[in-house]
Amino acid sequence: MEYKIIDGKATATAIKAEIAEEVKKIMAEGGKQPHLAAVLVGHDGGSETYVKNKVLACEACGFKSTLIRYEDDITEEELLACVARLNADPDVDGFIVQLPLPKHIDEQKIIEAIDYRKDVDGFHPINVGRMAIGLPCFISATPLGIITLLQRYGIETSGKKCVVLGRSNIVGKPMAQLMMQKQYGDATVTVCHSHSANLKKECQEADIIIAAIGRPDFVTADMVKKGAVIIDVGTTRVPDATRKSGFRLNGDVKFDEVAPLCSYITPVPGGVGPMTICSLMKNTLQAGKGLLS
């Protein structure tokens, strides 16, 4: 079967160009330049890369961006004070606190301190709740990126059987909600996780598999039916001596053996990843337009 690669990189580039055009128009009409701030605590390699890419994406979209850095010995009080300052700053439309945070800081407490109208990561319980019942909200970036890819590639989701592998608050749960909702996926959704009894059988029956379980090469050919659409959210760093960095990114899907069975499949890297940052830009644009204010 001839499969099609879902190119997240090209799609994200196109969307960022569309956003840049819109920002030009807003500013030409005397509107305000959208402003995204990012708070980075410590020096986690993955987080450093993400934040660097977010700053570059802001430039591509014509946004103003601010990076606020702290060492990983910052106290919870100091970080909460920083969040309060960003909440109160009228020039900042949206901001993110890059996760994970050091162990001594309560992540949930920080997330809940963010003004939900500026929560462009879509992690605040108010945004999560509004999303669950289909009200305007900031949808967390990875699920929004996946929905956008499915739409842009014209992939039929209505009435299809969709299996979501993984139940995290950041991907699995919101993804299942969106795929279920009439205005987005309109699909029949099953959520599987590490304790699911008939996981393989569920996958074999799925028209769409969204793999966000965080285990390299977890989805194998014997789990996939012919013509399925495969969205691979996994990004595990695995050692690779042939790479300059010493590692490569590995998805949750065993690409080489699964791809020939699929109608569409996302690669890793270059699939869902670029769309996540692109969704953050979409949310920031919406925040600048006062989506929830």
C-alpha positions in Angstrom: 0.0 0.0 0.0 1.3 3.4 -0.9 1.3 5.5 2.3 1.4 9.3 2.5 3.7 11.1 5.0 2.0 13.7 7.0 4.6 16.5 6.9 4.3 18.5 10.1 7.3 20.6 9.3 5.9 21.9 6.0 2.4 22.4 7.4 3.8 24.4 10.4 5.9 26.6 8.1 2.8 27.3 6.0 0.7 28.2 9.1 3.4 30.4 10.6 3.4 32.3 7.3 -0.4 32.7 7.5 -0.1 34.0 11.0 2.7 36.5 10.0 0.4 37.9 7.3 -2.4 38.3 9.8 -0.1 40.0 12.3 1.0 42.4 9.6 -2.6 43.3 8.9 -3.4 43.7 12.6 -0.5 46.1 13.1 -1.2 48.0 9.8 -4.6 48.7 11.3 -3.1 50.1 14.4 -3.5 46.9 16.5 -1.1 45.5 19.0 1.8 43.1 18.2 1.1 39.8 19.9 3.5 39.1 22.8 4.5 35.7 24.1 6.6 35.3 27.2 8.3 32.0 28.2 9.7 31.2 31.6 12.6 28.7 31.7 13.8 27.2 34.9 17.2 25.4 35.0 19.1 23.9 32.0 17.2 20.8 30.9 18.4 20.0 27.4 15.0 19.2 25.9 13.5 22.3 27.4 16.3 24.5 26.2 15.7 23.3 22.6 12.0 23.7 22.9 12.2 27.3 24.2 14.8 28.2 21.5 12.4 26.9 18.8 9.5 28.9 20.4 11.5 32.1 20.2 12.4 31.4 16.5 8.7 30.6 15.8 7.7 34.0 17.4 10.1 35.7 15.0 8.6 33.8 12.0 5.1 34.9 13.1 6.0 38.5 13.7 5.4 38.3 17.5 7.2 40.0 20.2 8.8 37.4 22.5 10.4 37.5 26.0 12.4 34.8 27.6 12.7 34.9 31.4 15.4 32.6 32.8 15.9 31.3 36.3 18.4 28.9 37.8 16.9 25.6 39.1 17.4 26.7 42.8 14.6 29.3 42.4 12.0 29.0 45.2 8.4 28.3 44.5 7.5 31.8 45.9 9.8 33.5 43.5 8.3 31.6 40.6 4.8 32.4 41.7 5.8 36.1 42.0 7.0 36.0 38.4 3.7 34.4 37.2 1.8 37.2 39.1 3.9 39.8 37.3 3.2 38.3 33.9 -0.5 38.0 34.7 -0.6 41.7 35.5 1.5 42.9 32.5 -0.9 44.3 29.9 1.7 44.0 27.1 2.0 40.2 27.6 -0.9 38.4 25.7 0.1 34.9 26.6 2.9 33.1 28.5 4.1 29.6 29.3 6.2 28.2 32.1 8.3 25.4 30.5 7.8 22.0 32.1 9.2 20.0 33.7 10.1 22.1 36.7 12.6 21.1 39.5 11.3 18.6 42.0 10.9 21.2 44.9 8.3 23.2 42.9 4.7 22.1 42.7 3.9 22.1 39.0 0.1 22.1 39.4 0.3 25.1 41.8 2.2 27.0 39.1 -0.2 26.1 36.3 -3.2 27.1 38.4 -1.5 30.5 39.3 -1.4 31.4 35.6 -4.3 33.6 34.4 -6.3 31.2 32.2 -6.9 34.1 29.7 -3.1 34.0 29.2 -2.6 30.3 29.5 -1.6 29.6 25.9 -0.3 26.1 26.8 -3.9 25.2 27.6 -3.0 23.5 30.9 -5.1 25.5 33.3 -8.1 23.6 34.8 -10.5 26.3 33.5 -9.2 25.8 29.9 -9.2 22.0 30.3 -12.8 22.2 31.6 -14.0 24.6 28.8 -12.4 22.3 26.2 -14.2 19.3 27.7 -17.6 20.9 27.1 -16.8 22.6 23.8 -16.5 26.2 24.9 -13.9 28.7 23.5 -10.6 28.0 25.2 -6.9 27.5 24.7 -6.5 23.9 23.6 -3.2 22.3 24.7 -0.7 22.6 21.9 0.0 19.0 20.9 -3.6 17.9 20.6 -4.4 21.1 18.7 -1.5 20.4 16.4 -2.8 16.9 15.7 -6.3 18.1 14.9 -4.9 20.7 12.6 -2.8 18.1 10.7 -5.8 15.8 10.3 -7.9 18.8 9.0 -5.2 20.1 6.6 -4.6 16.7 5.1 -8.4 16.2 4.7 -8.4 13.0 6.7 -11.9 11.8 7.4 -12.4 11.4 11.1 -16.2 11.5 11.5 -17.6 8.2 12.6 -14.2 6.5 12.5 -12.8 4.3 15.2 -9.9 6.1 16.9 -7.6 4.6 19.5 -5.6 7.0 21.7 -2.6 5.3 23.4 -1.7 7.1 26.6 -3.8 9.0 29.1 -1.5 11.9 30.1 -3.1 15.3 30.9 -0.9 16.9 28.2 -1.8 14.7 25.3 -3.8 11.5 25.8 -6.8 12.9 27.7 -7.3 16.2 25.7 -6.7 14.3 22.5 -9.5 11.8 23.3 -11.8 14.7 24.2 -11.2 16.5 20.9 -11.5 13.4 18.8 -14.9 12.7 20.4 -16.3 16.2 20.0 -18.6 16.9 17.1 -16.8 20.1 16.0 -13.3 18.4 15.8 -13.0 14.6 15.4 -16.6 13.4 15.7 -15.0 9.9 16.1 -15.7 6.9 18.2 -12.8 7.0 20.7 -11.1 4.3 22.9 -8.3 5.3 25.3 -5.8 2.6 26.0 -2.9 2.6 28.4 -0.2 0.3 29.9 -2.9 -1.6 31.9 -5.4 -2.1 29.1 -6.3 -5.8 28.7 -7.0 -6.0 25.0 -4.7 -3.3 23.8 -3.5 -5.1 20.6 -7.0 -6.1 19.6 -8.3 -2.5 20.1 -5.5 -1.2 17.9 -6.2 -3.7 15.2 -9.7 -2.4 14.8 -8.8 1.3 14.7 -9.1 3.5 11.7 -6.9 6.1 13.4 -4.2 5.4 16.1 -2.7 8.3 18.1 0.3 6.9 19.9 1.3 9.0 22.9 2.5 6.3 25.3 6.1 7.3 25.6 7.6 3.9 24.7 9.9 3.7 21.6 8.7 1.3 18.9 5.6 0.3 20.9 3.2 0.1 18.0 4.3 -2.7 15.6 2.9 -4.0 12.3 0.8 -6.8 13.9 -1.2 -4.1 15.8 -2.2 -2.1 12.7 -4.9 -2.8 10.1 -4.4 -2.0 6.5 -5.2 1.6 5.6 -5.1 3.0 9.1 -4.0 6.5 9.9 -1.1 6.6 12.3 -0.2 9.7 14.4 3.0 9.3 16.4 3.4 11.6 19.3 6.4 9.8 20.8 9.8 11.6 21.1 12.1 9.5 23.2 15.8 10.2 23.0 17.6 7.0 22.2 21.5 6.7 22.0 22.8 6.8 18.5 26.6 6.8 18.0 26.2 7.8 14.3 24.7 11.2 15.3 26.7 14.3 16.2 24.4 14.8 19.3 24.9 11.2 20.3 21.2 10.5 20.2 18.2 10.4 17.9 14.5 11.0 18.5 12.5 7.8 18.4 8.7 7.6 18.0 6.2 5.3 19.7 5.7 3.6 16.3 8.0 1.2 14.6 7.9 3.3 11.5 9.6 1.0 8.9 7.4 -1.9 9.5 4.1 0.0 10.2 4.3 2.6 7.4 3.7 0.2 4.5 0.3 -0.8 6.1 -0.9 2.8 6.5 -2.8 5.3 4.4 -1.2 8.2 6.3 1.6 8.3 8.9 3.5 11.0 10.7 7.3 10.7 10.9 9.5 11.4 14.0 11.0 13.9 13.9 9.1 16.3 11.6 5.6 15.2 12.2 3.7 16.2 15.4 6.6 18.1 17.0 6.7 21.2 14.7 2.9 21.4 15.0 3.0 21.7 18.8 5.0 24.9 18.6 2.8 26.1 15.7 -0.3 25.6 17.9 1.3 27.7 20.6 1.6 30.5 18.0 -2.1 30.0 17.0 -3.1 30.3 20.7 -0.9 33.4 21.2 -2.6 35.0 18.2 -6.0 34.2 19.7 -4.9 35.6 23.1 -3.7 38.8 21.4 -7.2 39.1 19.9 -8.7 38.7 23.3 -10.2 35.2 22.9 -11.1 34.8 26.5 -11.0 38.4 27.9 
